[in-house]
Every structure is written in structure tokens, then in C-alpha cells.
Amino acid sequence: MQIKDTSARPATGGLTRDSIAALASQLQGQIVLPDDADYPEARLTHLASVAAPAMIVRATSAADVAATIGFARERDLEMVVRGGGHSIAGYSIIEGGVVLDLSALKTLEFDTETRIAQLGAGLLWGEVAATLHPHGLGLSSGDNATVGVGGLATGGGIGWFVRKHGLTIDRIRSIEVVTADGQVITASASEHPDLFWAIRGGGGNFGVATSFEVELHPAGMVYGGAIFYDASEAATVLPAFARYATAAPDELTAMGLVLAAPPAPFIPPEMRGKPVVGLALVYCGDFDEGNRVVDPLRKLGTPIADIVGPMPYPAIFQFTEDASPLNLSLHARSVMVDTLDDALINALLASGATDMPSAGALVQLRILGGAMRGGDPESAAFAQRGKSALALAATYGYAEADTERHVAWTERLYEAMRPFGTGAYAGFLMRDEEARINEVYPPATLARLRQVKRRYDPTNFFHHNLNIEPAAE
Ligand SMILES: Cc1cc2nc3c(=O)[nH]c(=O)nc-3n(C[C@H](O)[C@H](O)[C@H](O)COP(=O)(O)OP(=O)(O)OC[C@H]3O[C@@H](n4cnc5c(N)ncnc54)[C@H](O)[C@@H]3O)c2cc1C
């Protein structure tokens, strides 16, 4: 850290050589300033962005988090929280303010007998899976290895085990939270239960979660992978898949995809890069039974590739590697639906779902239900348990000059899915969709969230998020 006098910059008033030095003396972690060699990398998030924060604080403890919050509040500085940096709304990057970077909070302690684990908020889900897998354990999280624990575990957590083991938030026993006034408290069913309810679904509105105590579940080898069909079979394969996967045992969590065939050895050379249907899945249970359950999905047409079989759970993340890097152009739209009927799939196909602008485009039909539906609706602020599917269209990794046609394709598909939507997932909303907060939370949930907000963050210090205060509507 080179301390530079930035007192002349109005956007960062109060950020002076002396004030930064005073904060540095309180921290165990590091401060990264614009002149530092690692600043260009430290400010990167998943979303391509050129925002230039005035400072990045790499917290290494709850005390560092509290000191940074106090520092920002005293100086009226805008502060964002960054875990894995995967917010598609860009909530973890800011121009001219403070980034509270939690990525050094990597504690992962677990007991193989009790299956209780303590997860630092800065871990990535791929790191969690890789550490726990050799012990035959894991945690229901997302579909991508580089998504952060903090953002996903406060937003919901819809992943490869959602139908068998529920949402990530359902497996949290307690959360260490640093509140807006710098207190370090524990939120659980018995301590600060209002906060425990709100922060599991209400995201970063209430404080900074520094660690999560969670209940693990078996996640060693799974029967998983993907089956691919030519895109010309989409109109028969996808509706049949959706019906079958919705009615399948909870051990099966699957998503139907329209994507460009990966340039992988298992795809016939002439099909690589061409639009295909992919049925990506995890069956967590007996392999023979998994084979029996998955088998009908191999007979929905003429598969061009079938790579479903026993695999280590973390290997499933290979299917989403393309969307993992930081600094990625991205445009995504999604809806949650009560029932995934053929009409939605037909509307997507009629709108050009298989006519993608490039290999960085996909449609996802995530089949939900099972344990996600079974979770107690009063236990957490997540209000979409009853949904049977999530439909998403996304384009990513395109050059700036190609933005228009990628955005146009995504928007066209969104138009097609929009009439069927009955809800939204906070983690999949972009910045320009904040008005959809009413699709994420019904009025009673939103009112209760606001009550909790006023108790723990009355000045709305934590507002770089899907903000629940009325001003954001
Ligand atoms: C490629 C990709 C794949 C995804 N796949 C899935 C998926 O399969 N399932 C799913 O459920 N979601 C998925 N998501 C959405 C993801 O859950 C959210 O984007 C989530 O917010 C990312 O967490 P993060 O820590 O990486 O985010 P960051 O960008 O680091 O943080 C985003 C915001 O979350 C809040 N936040 C983060 N950490 C904390 C914390 N410790 N305490 C309090 N607030 C915090 C803050 O408001 C912060 O600004 C995906 C996103 C991407 C980009």
C-alpha cells in the first residue's frame, strides 16, 4: 500500500493519507489503493466493469470488517461488499467508494461425525466442494465453482442438490454478522431470530456475514453429467425432459439447456460449436437406481453425446466453466414459474432460442421443487419455494462491439418468457431490474424485511444490493 493524499477528491472526502494510515493500523488485512500494483486485479469482479474504487480493504477478520464499516460511515463514504464478486447487478464494485473485500475469509472447518461446518464468507463454492468432497460431504449451493459463499448463502442458493437437500439457506444453522454499527453478533433461530430470518433471502441489506455454520450432507460421488441432442430435436426433447424431471425422484436435480456444443472430445467434431440441447443433471443416490431414473432422458430423441455416469461431485462444475471468469460481459434475464408448461418452452423456441448470436449464449430451464418446496416457508425471507422452475436466457463473454445483438437476443427471449413468470430470483437480477423486487418478495415479506432493516441498519448504510427500502422501488 502506498499512501497517497487523496483529500482533493470530493467523491472520497475524508480519505486522506492520515485517515488511511489510521485504518491500516487497526487492520490485520491489507488496503489496496489505486497506485498499488495489485489494484487492477483486485478491483475486478465477474461483471466487466471499469469502476475505480478509491480503496479496497481485504478484511481478514470480523474486526477488520467492523473497522472498515466504521471508517466508511464516519467519512460518509459509499461502501460495497465483495465476496466472490459474482453479482450480475454489479453490487460488488463501485466508482470512488470503498470495496470491503471478504475474499481472504477462507476458513473452512468441519466435523465429519456431526457434519457441521464453519464456512468463511470469502470462500468460493468450488473451494468448498473440493475440500469436502474427499470426505464424502458437501453442501447444496449453486451450479458454478467461482460464485462466492457470502452472496449465494444470503440470497438463497439454488444448485445441483436443491431438490434433495434444499436451498443453501435451509442448511445454515447460524451466521456471524457485523452490523452497521460495527457490532459482531450471531444470528440463529435462537439469537437475533429476526435477523436470521431476514438475511437468508434478504441478501446484503442487513449487515456483513463473515461466517456461516452449516449442516453438510453426503456429496461424494454422484451419478451426473449431461446428455446432448441436436437442436433440431429441441421442440420434442425439452418439453418431455421438463415433464419427466419435474416428476422424477428428488434425488434428481436437472436443467434443460440450449447452448453451443462445447469443443469437447465427447461431442462429434462436426457438432462442436453448433446449437444443441443439453440435459445437465445430478442424481445423488445409488448409481444403479440413478441409471434407471436417468435412462428415459436418453431416449427422448437421438442423443449426440451422453456423458452421464458416476463422477466426483465437484466435476459437475466443468459444465459452467465458461461463465466463471472475472471481467466478463454479461446480459441475463430470468423468470421463475409456478408450472413449467410446454407453452413457455415453445415460446422460447419460437423466439429464436436455438438461433444464438454466438457460443456465449444459453437458455437454462432449471427444474426445482422437491426439498426446496418442502422447506418451511416461514423459516427464511426467501419467498419463491413453491416455484417449479427457473427459466433464464443469458449471453456472456462477447466483445463490446457485439453487445447489441447479444443483448437483443437475450431480450427477445425474455419477452417470450415474461408472460409465464410468477416470481424472480434476486441472485439473477441485473441492475436495471431493481423494480422487479416485488416479484422477489411478496408484500408481506417485504414489509417484514423492512422492519428488520430498520432495527439493524436504520440509515440504510448497506444499500448497494437489491435494496429493500422504498426509495429503491
Ligand atoms: C456465473 C454465475 C452463476 C451463478 N449460478 C448460480 C446458481 O447456480 N445458483 C444460485 O443460487 N445463484 C447463482 N448465481 C447468482 C449468485 O448467487 C449471486 O450473484 C451471488 O450474489 C454471488 O455471490 P458472490 O459472493 O460471488 O457475490 P459478490 O458480487 O461478491 O457480492 C454481491 C452482493 O452480495 C452481498 N454479499 C456478498 N457477500 C456477502 C456477505 N458475506 N454478507 C452480506 N452480504 C454479502 C452484497 O450485497 C454484495 O454486494 C450465479 C451467478 C453467476 C454470475
The ligand as a Gaussian input file, in Angstrom:
#p B3LYP/6-31G(d) Opt

LIG

0 1
 C      -21.902000     -17.358000     -13.491000
 C      -22.893000     -17.290000     -12.372000
 C      -23.548000     -18.435000     -11.977000
 C      -24.470000     -18.402000     -10.929000
 N      -25.102000     -19.553000     -10.561000
 C      -25.939000     -19.544000      -9.513000
 C      -26.575000     -20.737000      -9.094000
 O      -26.388000     -21.805000      -9.677000
 N      -27.408000     -20.686000      -8.036000
 C      -27.635000     -19.531000      -7.352000
 O      -28.371000     -19.571000      -6.371000
 N      -27.071000     -18.375000      -7.734000
 C      -26.231000     -18.355000      -8.795000
 N      -25.660000     -17.185000      -9.203000
 C      -26.054000     -15.938000      -8.539000
 C      -25.247000     -15.725000      -7.280000
 O      -25.806000     -16.455000      -6.220000
 C      -25.259000     -14.241000      -6.874000
 O      -24.732000     -13.477000      -7.933000
 C      -24.434000     -14.004000      -5.621000
 O      -24.721000     -12.734000      -5.097000
 C      -22.964000     -14.090000      -5.887000
 O      -22.263000     -14.168000      -4.683000
 P      -20.806000     -13.528000      -4.571000
 O      -20.344000     -13.616000      -3.166000
 O      -19.944000     -14.136000      -5.625000
 O      -21.187000     -12.047000      -4.963000
 P      -20.484000     -10.619000      -4.788000
 O      -20.541000      -9.961000      -6.113000
 O      -19.171000     -10.743000      -4.129000
 O      -21.486000      -9.894000      -3.824000
 C      -22.723000      -9.452000      -4.295000
 C      -23.514000      -8.828000      -3.187000
 O      -23.977000      -9.856000      -2.301000
 C      -23.980000      -9.370000      -0.973000
 N      -22.988000     -10.120000      -0.210000
 C      -21.952000     -10.859000      -0.668000
 N      -21.299000     -11.418000       0.345000
 C      -21.914000     -11.005000       1.467000
 C      -21.708000     -11.229000       2.839000
 N      -20.714000     -12.008000       3.272000
 N      -22.539000     -10.644000       3.742000
 C      -23.566000      -9.877000       3.323000
 N      -23.809000      -9.624000       2.034000
 C      -22.997000     -10.183000       1.119000
 C      -23.571000      -7.910000      -1.042000
 O      -24.714000      -7.104000      -1.206000
 C      -22.729000      -7.898000      -2.294000
 O      -22.581000      -6.630000      -2.874000
 C      -24.746000     -17.177000     -10.252000
 C      -24.089000     -16.005000     -10.678000
 C      -23.175000     -16.063000     -11.721000
 C      -22.501000     -14.803000     -12.149000

